[in-house]
Amino acid sequence: MAKLLERMPTVGSACLLWLLVACGGADAPSPPMLPTPARGLAQSVSDSVPKQATGLPAWIVEPSTPPDGRVGKNNCTFAFGQAVPQWDFHPDAGCWEHAGPDGWTRQQYKRIHVPTLPACGGGPGDATGIRVCRAPGLANPCFMDQVTGPNGCARCVVNPVCH
């Protein structure tokens, strides 16, 4: 028994060290679950588009916000599916369209008010997002819509805000 009591501090220290190694150190926090192309879910972002959250080409997600001088303006030529989008409902709303690669057009819109937005169950809301446009029925570089819709656009990033 005396020999066991002599070894106890060594065994206890070894056990404590093992426990600290096994349980010590925090794991790096995992990122939130994001929609993936396989799930076919809409990707949701705020007014700025985090590069790491999208998995989309840089020409689609950058710039993440409309540049100075584009806020409160609309130069978009590709139509939206809603009958009455209101470009001037909010002073910081707008739509900015410019050429992308391979004949694609990048369309970035912010706080476009729609009286009956499908994402809001048919109620009013504001649409913010990014689309790519070219012609109807084309496969596109975004994964939300497999092909471009009847107006020639496919959603890449969406963030509806319902009222």
Buried (B, 14 or more C-beta within 10 A) or exposed (E): EEEEEEEEEEEEEEEEEEEEEEEEEEEEEEEEEBBEEEEEEBBBBEBEBEEEBBEBBEBBBEEBBBEEEBBBBBEBEBEBEBEEBBBEBBEEBBBBBEEBEEEBBBBBBBBBBBBEBEBBEEEBBBBBBBBBBBEEEBEBBBBBBEEBBEEBBBBBBBBBBEE
